[in-house]
């Protein structure tokens, strides 16, 4: 019986890898470009305010009254001779564009009005809407725009002394009088017309207050050569006149009679 053939020992398989069969080499890493430092933009210079009202562009006999915080009121509602359009040209200024003023501006920045460009300033229930530290700035702006020889300002605002008496009575929410905006209670005089504030007119809030003596002292400290104030308890208001020149007693009395309400 022939001997069984031995199976050849299995040879280790050798896998030769040709150059073509090699795994592709990884592409070289790209260098990340260095980040450029952001360019610094030059700070924008504040725009130079446009002068809307100049001192030398008026008619020879024209007298101007700058009605600051004019609201929607018209000239015929202004006090004394200011209501006469034949005697005075009203220039209307307000922070609220909806009032369609001639100049949109804040009381503390009347830069659209040139120095000495107006003969009078009228401010009705405005300065109490400023913070106490802003009031001197506004008063100094009034002085700047007034004619240095004949200019004067007529200012009216709430009277804290009269209001204090109403608050002491306890009826803080009882109407004291009715204005075009509606009934006015002691709280409205103290903090501002609440209905207007609730409608979104935050600038209607009151931030400071005055007595007659405090207002006169402030006006003089800010540069008015003289000032006089009157309490009008029936309307819980103060009325004041500040003069650019050293007015005589007779002149002070005449201007007070011309603009202050009857007590």
C-alpha positions in Angstrom: 0.0 0.0 0.0 1.6 3.1 -1.1 2.6 5.5 1.6 0.2 8.4 2.1 1.5 11.5 0.7 2.2 14.2 3.1 0.5 17.4 2.5 2.9 20.2 2.0 3.2 22.4 5.0 1.2 25.5 4.4 3.4 28.4 3.6 2.8 31.7 5.3 1.1 33.9 3.0 3.1 37.0 2.2 1.2 40.0 1.1 3.5 42.2 -0.8 2.3 45.8 -1.1 3.3 47.6 -4.2 3.9 51.3 -4.1 0.6 51.8 -5.8 -1.1 49.8 -3.1 0.2 51.9 -0.2 -2.3 54.0 1.7 -2.3 57.6 0.4 -0.2 60.0 2.4 -2.2 62.5 4.5 -2.2 65.9 2.9 -0.1 68.4 4.7 -1.9 70.6 7.2 -2.7 74.0 5.9 -1.5 76.8 8.0 -4.3 78.8 9.6 -3.8 82.4 8.6 -3.1 84.6 11.5 -6.2 86.5 12.7 -6.0 90.2 11.8 -6.6 92.6 14.7 -9.9 94.4 14.2 -9.5 97.8 12.8 -10.2 100.6 15.2 -12.9 102.8 13.9 -12.3 106.5 14.4 -14.7 107.8 17.0 -17.5 109.8 15.3 -17.4 113.5 16.2 -20.7 114.8 17.5 -22.6 116.6 14.9 -22.5 120.4 15.2 -26.0 121.5 16.2 -27.7 123.4 13.4 -28.6 126.9 14.3 -32.2 127.3 13.5 -32.8 130.7 15.0 -30.1 133.4 14.6 -29.8 136.8 16.2 -29.3 138.7 13.0 -32.1 137.2 10.8 -35.1 139.1 12.2 -37.1 141.9 10.8 -36.2 145.4 12.2 -39.2 145.6 14.5 -39.7 141.9 15.2 -39.9 140.7 18.7 -39.5 137.0 19.4 -40.7 134.9 22.3 -39.2 131.4 22.5 -42.1 129.2 23.8 -40.2 126.3 25.4 -42.2 123.1 26.1 -45.0 124.5 24.0 -46.9 121.3 23.7 -49.9 121.6 21.3 -50.9 125.0 22.7 -51.0 127.9 20.3 -50.0 131.5 20.7 -53.5 132.8 21.7 -53.1 130.8 24.9 -50.0 132.5 26.1 -50.1 135.2 28.8 -50.2 138.9 28.4 -48.9 140.5 25.2 -47.3 137.2 24.1 -50.7 136.2 22.8 -50.7 139.0 20.2 -49.2 137.7 16.9 -49.0 141.3 15.7 -46.7 142.2 18.6 -44.8 139.0 19.1 -43.5 136.2 16.9 -43.9 132.9 18.7 -41.1 130.3 18.1 -42.3 126.9 19.4 -39.9 124.5 21.0 -40.7 121.0 22.4 -39.1 117.6 23.0 -42.2 115.9 21.5 -42.2 115.8 17.7 -45.9 115.1 17.8 -46.5 118.7 18.9 -45.0 119.8 15.6 -42.8 122.5 17.1 -40.5 124.8 15.1 -37.6 123.3 17.1 -37.3 119.8 18.6 -35.1 120.1 21.7 -34.8 119.5 25.4 -34.8 122.5 27.8 -31.2 121.8 28.8 -29.9 122.1 25.2 -31.2 125.1 23.2 -28.1 125.0 20.9 -30.4 125.4 17.9 -31.0 129.0 19.1 -28.1 131.5 18.9 -26.9 133.7 21.7 -29.2 136.6 22.2 -31.6 135.5 19.4 -34.9 136.1 21.3 -36.4 138.9 23.3 -38.3 136.7 25.8 -38.6 133.1 26.9 -41.9 131.6 28.1 -41.9 128.3 30.0 -45.2 126.9 31.3 -45.0 123.8 33.6 -41.7 122.5 32.2 -38.9 122.9 34.7 -40.5 120.5 37.2 -40.0 117.7 34.5 -36.2 118.1 34.9 -34.1 116.6 37.7 -33.0 119.2 40.2 -29.4 119.2 39.0 -30.6 119.9 35.4 -32.6 123.0 36.3 -29.6 125.4 36.5 -28.5 124.2 33.1 -32.0 125.0 31.6 -32.1 128.4 33.3 -28.6 129.2 32.0 -29.7 128.3 28.5 -32.7 130.6 28.9 -30.3 133.4 29.8 -27.9 132.6 26.9 -30.6 132.9 24.2 -32.1 136.1 25.6 -31.1 139.6 24.4 -28.6 140.7 27.0 -30.0 144.2 27.2 -33.7 143.7 27.1 -34.4 140.0 27.4 -36.5 138.4 30.1 -38.1 135.0 31.0 -41.6 134.3 32.2 -41.8 130.9 34.1 -44.7 129.2 35.7 -44.6 125.8 37.5 -46.3 124.0 40.4 -46.1 125.6 43.9 -45.0 123.1 46.5 -46.2 125.3 49.3 -49.8 125.4 48.1 -49.6 121.7 47.1 -48.4 120.8 50.6 -51.6 122.4 52.1 -53.7 120.3 49.7 -51.8 117.1 50.6 -52.2 117.8 54.3 -56.0 117.7 53.9 -55.8 114.1 53.0 -57.6 114.1 49.6 -54.6 113.2 47.6 -56.7 111.8 44.8 -59.5 114.4 44.8 -59.6 116.7 41.8 -58.4 120.2 42.6 -59.3 121.6 39.2 -59.8 120.5 35.6 -57.2 121.2 33.0 -57.4 120.5 29.2 -55.8 117.2 30.0 -58.5 116.3 32.5 -59.0 116.5 36.3 -55.9 117.3 38.3 -55.4 115.8 41.7 -52.6 116.6 44.3 -50.8 113.4 43.2 -50.8 114.6 39.6 -49.2 117.9 40.7 -46.6 116.1 42.8 -45.6 113.3 40.5 -46.8 114.4 37.1 -50.0 113.8 35.2 -50.5 110.1 35.8 -52.8 109.5 32.8 -50.3 110.9 30.4 -47.5 108.9 31.9 -49.6 105.7 31.7 -50.1 106.4 28.0 -46.3 106.3 27.5 -45.4 109.9 27.9 -42.7 109.3 30.5 -41.4 112.8 30.0 -44.6 114.1 31.7 -43.3 112.8 35.1 -42.3 115.4 37.7 -38.8 115.1 39.1 -38.4 118.2 41.2 -40.4 121.0 42.8 -40.2 124.7 43.8 -41.4 127.3 46.3 -41.4 131.0 45.3 -38.2 131.7 47.3 -36.4 128.7 45.9 -37.2 129.6 42.3 -36.1 133.2 42.7 -32.9 132.2 44.4 -32.1 129.7 41.6 -32.8 132.2 38.9 -30.5 134.8 40.5 -27.8 132.2 41.1 -27.9 131.1 37.5 -27.3 134.7 36.2 -30.5 136.6 36.0 -29.8 140.1 37.1 -33.1 140.2 39.0 -36.2 138.0 39.5 -39.6 138.1 41.1 -42.1 135.3 41.9 -45.7 135.2 42.9 -47.8 132.4 44.4 -51.2 131.7 42.9 -52.8 129.3 45.4 -56.0 129.0 43.4 -54.2 127.2 40.6 -51.4 125.7 42.9 -48.9 127.5 40.7 -45.9 129.9 40.8 -45.3 132.6 38.4 -41.9 134.2 38.0 -40.1 136.8 35.8 -36.3 136.9 35.4 -34.5 139.9 33.9 -31.3 140.0 32.0 -30.8 143.6 33.0 -30.9 145.3 36.4 -34.6 146.1 36.3 -35.9 149.0 38.5 -38.7 148.5 41.0 -41.1 150.2 38.6 -40.1 147.9 35.7 -40.4 144.8 37.9 -43.9 145.9 39.0 -44.9 146.6 35.4 -43.8 143.2 34.1 -45.4 141.4 37.0 -48.7 143.2 36.3 -48.4 142.4 32.6 -47.9 138.6 33.0 -48.9 137.4 36.4 -52.5 136.1 36.8 -54.9 138.0 39.1 -54.8 136.5 42.6 
